[in-house]
Amino acid sequence: MGKAGTKSDVLQREQLAVWFATVQQIQNPVIAACLQMMLLTGARPGEVLALRWEDVNTQWRGIHIRDKVEGVREIPATPYMLHLLASLPRRNEWIFSSPTSASGRLSEPNTPHARACNAAGLEGLTLHGLRRSFSSLTEWLEVPAGVVAQIQGHKPSATAEKHYKVRPLELLRQHHERIEAWILEQAGVQFDSASTSEGNRLRLVQAA
């Protein structure tokens, strides 16, 4: 497939299948889930790694992200993301925990991601490239730019966005779930959000 992009490191639509297949084969399920969440939320790598279990609101299906621009923002907890989180061990307060790290959480998983990308023939794709990929892939669905910016935590670029557009979580959810479903479809990931809705409830998974 060659490099992940031409000028910037970005996953193309036709590269999603090989990226997901290789990342899902990473032996550490916490790293595999973390990388998938980076792509599916378009969040900054540090924002994903800093997530705590208390940041996930299962009642309203939202995730609070500590935003370096706004301080905090809430994004939808989409079906596949809840599915990923429900499979992770709750070793401590961190969602993406690490039993060998002094902080108790993962540091940026650059090395395992680079290995996975090299195996997939996607050399050069960085963690921040996953954030760029989310933004680029939404163009296939013609999602409003303001919606994408709000999910990703980009600063509003226009006066109307800055002062007049207030999108509630449920409106963001309509778009974000469509984005997630489309990415999974293009990647060939078999996931039925309707049949797994009950299984998506976060539960305690004992650490090995």
MDAnalysis code that builds the backbone (N, CA, C; Angstrom):
import MDAnalysis as mda
import numpy as np

u = mda.Universe.empty(624, n_residues=208, atom_resindex=np.repeat(np.arange(208), 3), trajectory=True)
u.add_TopologyAttr("name", ["N", "CA", "C"] * 208)
u.add_TopologyAttr("resid", np.arange(1, 209))
u.add_TopologyAttr("resname", ["MET", "GLY", "LYS", "ALA", "GLY", "THR", "LYS", "SER", "ASP", "VAL", "LEU", "GLN", "ARG", "GLU", "GLN", "LEU", "ALA", "VAL", "TRP", "PHE", "ALA", "THR", "VAL", "GLN", "GLN", "ILE", "GLN", "ASN", "PRO", "VAL", "ILE", "ALA", "ALA", "CYS", "LEU", "GLN", "MET", "MET", "LEU", "LEU", "THR", "GLY", "ALA", "ARG", "PRO", "GLY", "GLU", "VAL", "LEU", "ALA", "LEU", "ARG", "TRP", "GLU", "ASP", "VAL", "ASN", "THR", "GLN", "TRP", "ARG", "GLY", "ILE", "HIS", "ILE", "ARG", "ASP", "LYS", "VAL", "GLU", "GLY", "VAL", "ARG", "GLU", "ILE", "PRO", "ALA", "THR", "PRO", "TYR", "MET", "LEU", "HIS", "LEU", "LEU", "ALA", "SER", "LEU", "PRO", "ARG", "ARG", "ASN", "GLU", "TRP", "ILE", "PHE", "SER", "SER", "PRO", "THR", "SER", "ALA", "SER", "GLY", "ARG", "LEU", "SER", "GLU", "PRO", "ASN", "THR", "PRO", "HIS", "ALA", "ARG", "ALA", "CYS", "ASN", "ALA", "ALA", "GLY", "LEU", "GLU", "GLY", "LEU", "THR", "LEU", "HIS", "GLY", "LEU", "ARG", "ARG", "SER", "PHE", "SER", "SER", "LEU", "THR", "GLU", "TRP", "LEU", "GLU", "VAL", "PRO", "ALA", "GLY", "VAL", "VAL", "ALA", "GLN", "ILE", "GLN", "GLY", "HIS", "LYS", "PRO", "SER", "ALA", "THR", "ALA", "GLU", "LYS", "HIS", "TYR", "LYS", "VAL", "ARG", "PRO", "LEU", "GLU", "LEU", "LEU", "ARG", "GLN", "HIS", "HIS", "GLU", "ARG", "ILE", "GLU", "ALA", "TRP", "ILE", "LEU", "GLU", "GLN", "ALA", "GLY", "VAL", "GLN", "PHE", "ASP", "SER", "ALA", "SER", "THR", "SER", "GLU", "GLY", "ASN", "ARG", "LEU", "ARG", "LEU", "VAL", "GLN", "ALA", "ALA"])
u.atoms.positions = np.array([
    [0.822, -1.213, 0.000],
    [0.000, 0.000, 0.000],
    [0.853, 1.259, 0.000],
    [2.150, 1.132, 0.297],
    [3.010, 2.306, 0.312],
    [2.853, 3.105, 1.588],
    [3.363, 4.301, 1.557],
    [3.272, 5.155, 2.731],
    [1.825, 5.575, 2.988],
    [1.564, 6.007, 4.227],
    [0.189, 6.263, 4.643],
    [-0.395, 7.517, 4.033],
    [0.397, 8.338, 3.434],
    [-0.135, 9.541, 2.822],
    [0.867, 10.116, 1.859],
    [0.556, 11.223, 1.251],
    [1.475, 11.827, 0.300],
    [2.297, 12.914, 0.975],
    [1.636, 13.948, 1.437],
    [2.348, 15.044, 2.081],
    [2.361, 14.888, 3.594],
    [1.219, 14.518, 4.171],
    [1.112, 14.290, 5.602],
    [0.758, 12.830, 5.839],
    [1.037, 12.374, 7.052],
    [0.728, 10.978, 7.364],
    [-0.759, 10.859, 7.703],
    [-1.490, 10.334, 6.762],
    [-2.945, 10.195, 6.882],
    [-3.352, 8.844, 6.311],
    [-4.240, 8.162, 7.015],
    [-4.792, 6.923, 6.496],
    [-5.812, 7.226, 5.406],
    [-5.669, 6.566, 4.278],
    [-6.657, 6.675, 3.214],
    [-7.765, 5.638, 3.446],
    [-8.904, 5.878, 2.856],
    [-10.042, 4.964, 3.038],
    [-9.669, 3.524, 2.722],
    [-8.939, 3.309, 1.645],
    [-8.608, 1.943, 1.237],
    [-7.552, 1.298, 2.120],
    [-6.955, 2.073, 3.032],
    [-5.950, 1.527, 3.942],
    [-6.520, 1.165, 5.308],
    [-7.786, 1.465, 5.540],
    [-8.388, 1.209, 6.841],
    [-8.406, -0.280, 7.182],
    [-8.706, -1.124, 6.213],
    [-8.823, -2.557, 6.492],
    [-7.505, -3.138, 6.994],
    [-6.425, -2.824, 6.323],
    [-5.130, -3.386, 6.730],
    [-4.664, -2.776, 8.047],
    [-4.982, -1.508, 8.294],
    [-4.588, -0.881, 9.562],
    [-5.322, -1.544, 10.725],
    [-6.639, -1.668, 10.617],
    [-7.410, -2.287, 11.697],
    [-6.976, -3.734, 11.921],
    [-6.802, -4.480, 10.837],
    [-6.435, -5.892, 10.966],
    [-5.116, -6.046, 11.712],
    [-4.160, -5.184, 11.413],
    [-2.845, -5.293, 12.042],
    [-2.875, -4.799, 13.476],
    [-3.554, -3.688, 13.730],
    [-3.626, -3.154, 15.090],
    [-4.368, -4.121, 16.013],
    [-5.411, -4.760, 15.509],
    [-6.170, -5.687, 16.344],
    [-5.380, -6.947, 16.680],
    [-4.273, -7.163, 15.987],
    [-3.411, -8.314, 16.272],
    [-2.343, -7.995, 17.320],
    [-2.243, -6.739, 17.745],
    [-1.295, -6.385, 18.799],
    [-1.652, -7.179, 20.053],
    [-0.665, -7.818, 20.652],
    [-0.935, -8.741, 21.756],
    [-1.453, -8.043, 23.000],
    [-1.083, -6.799, 23.203],
    [-1.577, -6.054, 24.362],
    [-2.917, -5.421, 23.997],
    [-4.027, -5.923, 24.560],
    [-5.348, -5.398, 24.171],
    [-5.560, -3.943, 24.576],
    [-4.857, -3.468, 25.599],
    [-4.994, -2.076, 26.022],
    [-4.423, -1.153, 24.949],
    [-3.260, -1.526, 24.416],
    [-2.650, -0.733, 23.343],
    [-3.521, -0.775, 22.095],
    [-4.023, -1.951, 21.748],
    [-4.860, -2.086, 20.553],
    [-6.110, -1.220, 20.664],
    [-6.746, -1.222, 21.835],
    [-7.949, -0.410, 22.039],
    [-7.615, 1.076, 22.021],
    [-6.496, 1.434, 22.609],
    [-6.082, 2.837, 22.664],
    [-5.869, 3.405, 21.263],
    [-5.197, 2.650, 20.414],
    [-4.925, 3.115, 19.053],
    [-6.218, 3.252, 18.257],
    [-7.126, 2.294, 18.401],
    [-8.403, 2.382, 17.690],
    [-9.211, 3.589, 18.169],
    [-9.136, 3.869, 19.468],
    [-9.884, 5.009, 19.990],
    [-9.300, 6.326, 19.505],
    [-7.973, 6.375, 19.334],
    [-7.362, 7.591, 18.787],
    [-7.906, 7.887, 17.394],
    [-8.038, 6.848, 16.581],
    [-8.549, 7.049, 15.227],
    [-10.031, 7.397, 15.234],
    [-10.818, 6.716, 16.049],
    [-12.272, 6.860, 16.008],
    [-12.791, 8.112, 16.711],
    [-11.936, 8.773, 17.493],
    [-12.346, 10.021, 18.132],
    [-11.648, 11.231, 17.525],
    [-10.501, 11.024, 16.875],
    [-9.732, 12.142, 16.353],
    [-9.134, 12.995, 17.459],
    [-9.100, 12.456, 18.674],
    [-8.548, 13.209, 19.801],
    [-7.026, 13.211, 19.749],
    [-6.436, 14.161, 20.449],
    [-4.980, 14.203, 20.560],
    [-4.513, 12.976, 21.340],
    [-3.370, 12.399, 20.972],
    [-2.902, 11.200, 21.686],
    [-2.861, 11.380, 23.199],
    [-2.357, 12.516, 23.665],
    [-2.280, 12.750, 25.099],
    [-3.639, 12.793, 25.768],
    [-4.663, 13.261, 25.052],
    [-6.016, 13.319, 25.600],
    [-6.580, 11.921, 25.812],
    [-6.322, 11.041, 24.856],
    [-6.807, 9.660, 24.980],
    [-6.100, 8.947, 26.122],
    [-4.786, 9.105, 26.196],
    [-4.006, 8.427, 27.224],
    [-4.359, 8.913, 28.630],
    [-4.876, 10.143, 28.744],
    [-5.202, 10.722, 30.052],
    [-6.611, 10.381, 30.523],
    [-7.350, 9.577, 29.761],
    [-8.724, 9.255, 30.136],
    [-8.772, 8.387, 31.386],
    [-9.688, 8.744, 32.278],
    [-9.938, 7.962, 33.485],
    [-11.318, 7.310, 33.368],
    [-11.545, 6.274, 34.154],
    [-12.844, 5.608, 34.125],
    [-13.967, 6.567, 34.511],
    [-13.672, 7.505, 35.382],
    [-14.699, 8.460, 35.807],
    [-15.095, 9.414, 34.690],
    [-14.314, 9.449, 33.619],
    [-14.626, 10.333, 32.496],
    [-15.708, 9.762, 31.585],
    [-16.048, 8.495, 31.776],
    [-17.055, 7.851, 30.932],
    [-18.400, 7.886, 31.632],
    [-19.367, 8.559, 31.021],
    [-20.713, 8.656, 31.565],
    [-21.586, 7.636, 30.844],
    [-21.839, 6.514, 31.508],
    [-22.599, 5.440, 30.855],
    [-24.080, 5.779, 30.744],
    [-24.592, 6.630, 31.635],
    [-26.016, 6.970, 31.581],
    [-26.344, 7.776, 30.329],
    [-25.508, 8.788, 30.048],
    [-25.766, 9.652, 28.904],
    [-24.839, 9.341, 27.732],
    [-24.045, 8.300, 27.897],
    [-23.130, 7.841, 26.841],
    [-22.260, 8.983, 26.303],
    [-21.520, 9.555, 27.242],
    [-20.594, 10.624, 26.895],
    [-19.222, 10.368, 27.491],
    [-18.221, 10.984, 26.910],
    [-16.851, 10.872, 27.413],
    [-16.292, 12.274, 27.589],
    [-15.821, 12.569, 28.783],
    [-15.215, 13.871, 29.057],
    [-13.726, 13.810, 28.735],
    [-13.286, 14.706, 27.883],
    [-11.886, 14.763, 27.476],
    [-11.278, 16.057, 27.975],
    [-10.128, 15.933, 28.611],
    [-9.409, 17.114, 29.082],
    [-8.737, 17.767, 27.884],
    [-9.248, 18.921, 27.544],
    [-8.899, 19.598, 26.298],
    [-7.894, 20.704, 26.575],
    [-6.795, 20.714, 25.828],
    [-5.776, 21.747, 26.051],
    [-6.243, 23.123, 25.571],
    [-7.334, 23.156, 24.776],
    [-7.858, 24.432, 24.276],
    [-8.992, 24.939, 25.163],
    [-10.013, 24.104, 25.374],
    [-11.203, 24.531, 26.095],
    [-11.208, 24.111, 27.566],
    [-10.272, 23.285, 27.975],
    [-10.247, 22.788, 29.343],
    [-10.880, 21.420, 29.454],
    [-12.110, 21.277, 28.963],
    [-12.778, 19.980, 28.922],
    [-13.843, 20.030, 27.831],
    [-14.042, 18.922, 27.168],
    [-15.129, 18.822, 26.200],
    [-15.751, 17.442, 26.334],
    [-16.989, 17.318, 25.919],
    [-17.673, 16.038, 25.985],
    [-17.972, 15.561, 24.573],
    [-17.607, 14.326, 24.314],
    [-17.890, 13.716, 23.019],
    [-18.759, 12.487, 23.244],
    [-19.435, 12.010, 22.214],
    [-20.267, 10.816, 22.380],
    [-19.424, 9.576, 22.675],
    [-19.966, 8.719, 23.516],
    [-19.394, 7.382, 23.693],
    [-20.115, 6.483, 22.711],
    [-19.517, 6.284, 21.552],
    [-20.156, 5.560, 20.459],
    [-20.146, 4.053, 20.735],
    [-20.993, 3.282, 20.040],
    [-21.143, 1.857, 20.357],
    [-19.843, 1.052, 20.321],
    [-19.042, 1.221, 19.280],
    [-17.821, 0.418, 19.197],
    [-16.810, 0.846, 20.256],
    [-16.759, 2.139, 20.573],
    [-15.856, 2.584, 21.632],
    [-16.266, 1.980, 22.970],
    [-17.552, 1.943, 23.269],
    [-18.015, 1.321, 24.502],
    [-17.682, -0.161, 24.512],
    [-17.785, -0.782, 23.362],
    [-17.417, -2.205, 23.222],
    [-15.942, -2.417, 23.552],
    [-15.085, -1.530, 23.066],
    [-13.650, -1.635, 23.358],
    [-13.389, -1.432, 24.850],
    [-14.001, -0.399, 25.427],
    [-13.748, -0.082, 26.831],
    [-14.241, -1.185, 27.765],
    [-15.348, -1.819, 27.392],
    [-15.916, -2.860, 28.247],
    [-15.006, -4.078, 28.360],
    [-14.079, -4.231, 27.435],
    [-13.193, -5.405, 27.447],
    [-11.890, -5.161, 28.202],
    [-11.676, -3.923, 28.660],
    [-10.394, -3.584, 29.276],
    [-10.402, -3.837, 30.780],
    [-9.249, -4.202, 31.342],
    [-9.161, -4.409, 32.793],
    [-9.163, -3.090, 33.544],
    [-9.791, -3.077, 34.706],
    [-9.767, -1.879, 35.563],
    [-8.717, -2.095, 36.648],
    [-7.495, -1.819, 36.286],
    [-6.399, -2.000, 37.238],
    [-6.312, -0.836, 38.214],
    [-6.677, 0.342, 37.721],
    [-6.567, 1.565, 38.513],
    [-7.510, 2.605, 37.925],
    [-7.232, 3.882, 38.156],
    [-8.128, 4.936, 37.676],
    [-8.059, 5.152, 36.173],
    [-6.950, 4.722, 35.553],
    [-6.728, 5.007, 34.136],
    [-7.411, 3.977, 33.250],
    [-8.046, 4.447, 32.182],
    [-8.656, 3.517, 31.229],
    [-7.578, 2.717, 30.517],
    [-6.558, 3.415, 30.028],
    [-5.480, 2.732, 29.314],
    [-4.306, 2.549, 30.276],
    [-4.496, 1.578, 31.162],
    [-3.566, 1.363, 32.257],
    [-2.384, 0.501, 31.819],
    [-1.357, 0.533, 32.646],
    [-0.165, -0.278, 32.404],
    [0.396, -0.738, 33.738],
    [0.500, -2.048, 33.960],
    [1.025, -2.547, 35.237],
    [2.526, -2.327, 35.397],
    [3.223, -1.994, 34.320],
    [4.678, -1.822, 34.384],
    [5.097, -0.354, 34.386],
    [4.145, 0.555, 34.252],
    [4.461, 1.980, 34.205],
    [4.395, 2.592, 35.601],
    [5.335, 3.481, 35.902],
    [5.345, 4.141, 37.209],
    [4.094, 4.987, 37.413],
    [3.562, 5.545, 36.328],
    [2.360, 6.376, 36.422],
    [1.082, 5.549, 36.478],
    [1.188, 4.278, 36.139],
    [0.024, 3.404, 36.125],
    [-0.740, 3.414, 34.826],
    [-0.281, 4.212, 33.867],
    [-0.964, 4.280, 32.572],
    [0.044, 4.153, 31.446],
    [-0.487, 3.929, 30.266],
    [0.360, 3.832, 29.085],
    [1.071, 5.152, 28.810],
    [2.304, 5.053, 28.368],
    [2.932, 6.200, 27.723],
    [2.554, 6.105, 26.246],
    [2.918, 7.081, 25.450],
    [2.495, 7.063, 24.048],
    [3.012, 5.798, 23.360],
    [2.097, 4.987, 22.805],
    [2.487, 3.703, 22.211],
    [3.049, 3.850, 20.799],
    [4.064, 4.700, 20.675],
    [4.637, 4.931, 19.347],
    [5.267, 3.679, 18.759],
    [6.017, 2.940, 19.583],
    [6.755, 1.782, 19.063],
    [5.825, 0.672, 18.587],
    [4.853, 0.217, 19.403],
    [3.958, -0.834, 18.889],
    [3.152, -0.386, 17.680],
    [2.790, 0.900, 17.642],
    [2.046, 1.379, 16.478],
    [2.931, 1.385, 15.244],
    [4.168, 1.818, 15.401],
    [5.091, 1.836, 14.263],
    [5.340, 0.422, 13.751],
    [5.475, -0.539, 14.658],
    [5.677, -1.932, 14.242],
    [4.470, -2.444, 13.465],
    [3.275, -2.126, 13.974],
    [2.058, -2.569, 13.295],
    [1.961, -1.942, 11.911],
    [2.285, -0.653, 11.815],
    [2.204, 0.037, 10.526],
    [3.246, -0.509, 9.551],
    [4.432, -0.798, 10.033],
    [5.460, -1.373, 9.163],
    [5.023, -2.728, 8.632],
    [4.403, -3.529, 9.505],
    [3.922, -4.845, 9.078],
    [2.811, -4.713, 8.050],
    [2.049, -3.630, 8.143],
    [0.931, -3.409, 7.224],
    [1.351, -2.658, 5.962],
    [2.608, -2.259, 5.899],
    [3.062, -1.487, 4.743],
    [2.622, -0.047, 4.801],
    [2.440, 0.478, 6.016],
    [1.986, 1.855, 6.205],
    [3.039, 2.664, 6.951],
    [4.260, 2.561, 6.508],
    [5.357, 3.236, 7.193],
    [5.127, 4.754, 7.257],
    [5.480, 5.324, 8.394],
    [5.413, 6.774, 8.527],
    [4.146, 7.304, 9.161],
    [3.180, 6.442, 9.444],
    [1.938, 6.900, 10.061],
    [2.159, 7.082, 11.558],
    [2.004, 8.290, 12.054],
    [2.228, 8.600, 13.463],
    [0.923, 8.576, 14.243],
    [1.042, 8.701, 15.561],
    [-0.154, 8.782, 16.395],
    [-0.961, 10.033, 16.054],
    [-0.277, 11.150, 15.821],
    [-0.996, 12.367, 15.452],
    [-1.602, 12.228, 14.052],
    [-1.015, 11.360, 13.239],
    [-1.582, 11.088, 11.927],
    [-2.951, 10.440, 12.021],
    [-3.208, 9.718, 13.118],
    [-4.539, 9.136, 13.326],
    [-5.567, 10.242, 13.538],
    [-5.163, 11.300, 14.220],
    [-6.048, 12.468, 14.416],
    [-6.342, 13.143, 13.082],
    [-5.307, 13.317, 12.266],
    [-5.517, 13.896, 10.937],
    [-6.400, 12.988, 10.084],
    [-6.228, 11.682, 10.252],
    [-7.006, 10.724, 9.457],
    [-8.496, 10.845, 9.758],
    [-8.850, 10.983, 11.040],
    [-10.261, 11.136, 11.408],
    [-10.868, 12.321, 10.686],
    [-10.181, 13.448, 10.738],
    [-10.687, 14.663, 10.106],
    [-10.835, 14.474, 8.601],
    [-9.845, 13.859, 7.971],
    [-9.881, 13.669, 6.519],
    [-10.965, 12.686, 6.097],
    [-11.136, 11.614, 6.862],
    [-12.106, 10.590, 6.494],
    [-13.540, 11.095, 6.596],
    [-13.801, 12.059, 7.478],
    [-15.171, 12.570, 7.609],
    [-15.643, 13.288, 6.348],
    [-14.718, 13.689, 5.495],
    [-15.107, 14.368, 4.270],
    [-15.864, 13.442, 3.326],
    [-15.630, 12.135, 3.440],
    [-16.384, 11.187, 2.608],
    [-17.872, 11.238, 2.949],
    [-18.182, 11.621, 4.179],
    [-19.568, 11.646, 4.636],
    [-20.153, 13.050, 4.622],
    [-19.345, 14.036, 4.235],
    [-19.781, 15.433, 4.198],
    [-20.348, 15.889, 5.541],
    [-19.658, 15.495, 6.610],
    [-20.048, 15.930, 7.948],
    [-19.698, 17.410, 8.082],
    [-20.583, 18.221, 8.667],
    [-20.278, 19.643, 8.836],
    [-18.943, 19.850, 9.549],
    [-18.156, 20.779, 9.030],
    [-16.821, 21.017, 9.585],
    [-16.884, 21.400, 11.056],
    [-17.916, 22.138, 11.447],
    [-18.046, 22.542, 12.840],
    [-18.272, 21.367, 13.778],
    [-18.984, 20.349, 13.295],
    [-19.216, 19.150, 14.100],
    [-17.893, 18.418, 14.334],
    [-17.129, 18.259, 13.258],
    [-15.838, 17.579, 13.359],
    [-14.919, 18.345, 14.301],
    [-14.905, 19.663, 14.177],
    [-14.052, 20.489, 15.031],
    [-14.440, 20.351, 16.499],
    [-15.739, 20.292, 16.775],
    [-16.185, 20.179, 18.161],
    [-15.804, 18.824, 18.742],
    [-15.919, 17.758, 17.962],
    [-15.532, 16.424, 18.432],
    [-14.033, 16.370, 18.696],
    [-13.248, 16.972, 17.802],
    [-11.796, 16.901, 17.913],
    [-11.201, 17.934, 18.866],
    [-11.988, 18.929, 19.233],
    [-11.468, 19.960, 20.118],
    [-10.658, 21.007, 19.397],
    [-10.967, 21.233, 18.121],
    [-10.329, 22.315, 17.380],
    [-10.980, 23.636, 17.757],
    [-10.210, 24.685, 17.728],
    [-10.747, 26.005, 18.004],
    [-11.710, 26.400, 16.885],
    [-12.882, 26.962, 17.208],
    [-13.811, 27.414, 16.165],
    [-13.127, 28.422, 15.251],
    [-13.369, 28.290, 13.952],
    [-12.671, 29.130, 12.986],
    [-13.505, 30.287, 12.473],
    [-14.781, 30.320, 12.796],
    [-15.642, 31.386, 12.282],
    [-16.447, 31.987, 13.427],
    [-16.883, 33.216, 13.240],
    [-17.641, 33.909, 14.284],
    [-18.912, 33.162, 14.637],
    [-19.607, 32.645, 13.621],
    [-20.848, 31.920, 13.877],
    [-20.591, 30.691, 14.734],
    [-19.511, 29.953, 14.428],
    [-19.172, 28.773, 15.204],
    [-18.788, 29.167, 16.625],
    [-18.108, 30.280, 16.760],
    [-17.547, 30.673, 18.049],
    [-18.626, 31.156, 19.017],
    [-19.665, 31.786, 18.487],
    [-20.604, 32.456, 19.369],
    [-22.046, 31.944, 19.277],
    [-22.399, 31.254, 18.203],
    [-23.805, 30.939, 18.024],
    [-24.122, 29.447, 17.942],
    [-23.171, 28.626, 17.553],
    [-23.448, 27.204, 17.400],
    [-23.142, 26.460, 18.694],
    [-24.178, 25.941, 19.340],
    [-24.019, 25.122, 20.532],
    [-24.660, 23.777, 20.246],
    [-23.847, 22.780, 19.983],
    [-24.374, 21.465, 19.612],
    [-24.436, 20.566, 20.841],
    [-25.619, 20.091, 21.195],
    [-25.735, 19.184, 22.333],
    [-25.119, 17.824, 22.004],
    [-24.896, 17.039, 23.034],
    [-24.259, 15.734, 22.858],
    [-25.041, 14.849, 21.894],
    [-26.355, 14.869, 21.974],
    [-27.155, 13.994, 21.119],
    [-27.022, 14.352, 19.644],
    [-26.854, 15.637, 19.342],
    [-26.649, 16.021, 17.947],
    [-25.284, 15.553, 17.459],
    [-24.269, 15.705, 18.310],
    [-22.945, 15.193, 17.948],
    [-22.990, 13.681, 17.747],
    [-23.796, 13.010, 18.585],
    [-23.870, 11.556, 18.509],
    [-24.380, 11.076, 17.143],
    [-25.367, 11.765, 16.600],
    [-25.899, 11.373, 15.291],
    [-24.795, 11.328, 14.237],
    [-23.948, 12.334, 14.261],
    [-22.861, 12.396, 13.290],
    [-21.739, 11.422, 13.645],
    [-21.369, 11.373, 14.930],
    [-20.216, 10.571, 15.330],
    [-20.484, 9.082, 15.147],
    [-21.690, 8.642, 15.445],
    [-22.014, 7.228, 15.252],
    [-22.009, 6.872, 13.767],
    [-22.433, 7.805, 12.936],
    [-22.385, 7.563, 11.486],
    [-20.946, 7.481, 10.999],
    [-20.085, 8.353, 11.538],
    [-18.662, 8.315, 11.175],
    [-18.052, 6.982, 11.585],
    [-18.311, 6.577, 12.821],
    [-17.752, 5.318, 13.323],
    [-18.222, 4.128, 12.496],
    [-19.519, 4.060, 12.232],
    [-20.069, 2.943, 11.468],
    [-19.459, 2.879, 10.071],
    [-19.266, 4.030, 9.446],
    [-18.684, 4.070, 8.093],
    [-17.228, 3.614, 8.110],
    [-16.452, 4.090, 9.088],
    [-15.042, 3.678, 9.177],
    [-14.943, 2.173, 9.388],
    [-15.770, 1.618, 10.282],
    [-15.740, 0.181, 10.532],
    [-16.159, -0.604, 9.289],
    [-17.129, -0.089, 8.577],
    [-17.570, -0.743, 7.343],
    [-16.448, -0.768, 6.314],
    [-15.775, 0.365, 6.128],
    [-14.673, 0.428, 5.168],
    [-13.522, -0.477, 5.589],
    [-13.361, -0.644, 6.900],
    [-12.276, -1.476, 7.423],
    [-12.622, -2.957, 7.415],
    [-13.886, -3.275, 7.151],
    [-14.299, -4.672, 7.170],
    [-14.410, -5.244, 8.572],
    [-14.595, -4.369, 9.568],
    [-14.733, -4.808, 10.959],
    [-16.187, -5.206, 11.197],
    [-16.402, -6.460, 11.583],
    [-17.747, -6.956, 11.824],
    [-18.202, -6.538, 13.209],
    [-19.161, -5.636, 13.262],
    [-19.668, -5.156, 14.547],
    [-21.108, -4.730, 14.378],
    [-21.992, -5.353, 15.141],
    [-23.415, -5.032, 15.089],
    [-23.769, -4.270, 16.364],
    [-23.888, -2.961, 16.254],
    [-24.141, -2.144, 17.442],
    [-25.494, -2.465, 18.068],
    [-26.460, -2.873, 17.262],
    [-27.795, -3.159, 17.799],
    [-27.786, -4.422, 18.647],
    [-27.157, -5.476, 18.152],
    [-27.177, -6.745, 18.863],
    [-26.237, -6.761, 20.051],
    [-25.306, -5.818, 20.114],
    [-24.344, -5.800, 21.223],
    [-24.593, -4.660, 22.185],
    [-25.744, -4.001, 22.081],
    [-26.012, -2.845, 22.931],
    [-25.978, -3.200, 24.411],
    [-26.499, -4.371, 24.757],
    [-26.489, -4.771, 26.162],
    [-25.078, -5.128, 26.609],
    [-24.304, -5.707, 25.691],
    [-22.953, -6.095, 26.044],
    [-21.997, -4.934, 26.140],
    [-22.427, -3.772, 25.709],
    [-21.556, -2.610, 25.731],
    [-21.503, -1.927, 27.093],
    [-22.262, -2.434, 28.041],
    [-22.233, -1.824, 29.364],
    [-20.853, -2.032, 29.978],
    [-20.291, -0.971, 30.517],
    [-18.969, -1.085, 31.143],
    [-19.094, -1.934, 32.397],
    [-18.163, -2.862, 32.539],
    [-18.187, -3.739, 33.697],
    [-16.752, -3.913, 34.186],
    [-16.620, -4.406, 35.404],
    [-15.306, -4.619, 35.981],
    [-14.682, -5.864, 35.386],
    [-13.499, -5.733, 34.814],
    [-12.755, -6.880, 34.307],
    [-11.504, -6.996, 35.167],
    [-11.383, -8.082, 35.880],
    [-10.249, -8.248, 36.779],
    [-8.945, -8.334, 35.981],
    [-7.943, -7.604, 36.465],
    [-6.632, -7.652, 35.812],
    [-5.975, -8.991, 36.085],
    [-5.286, -9.467, 35.063],
    [-4.599, -10.752, 35.220],
    [-3.366, -10.574, 36.108],
])
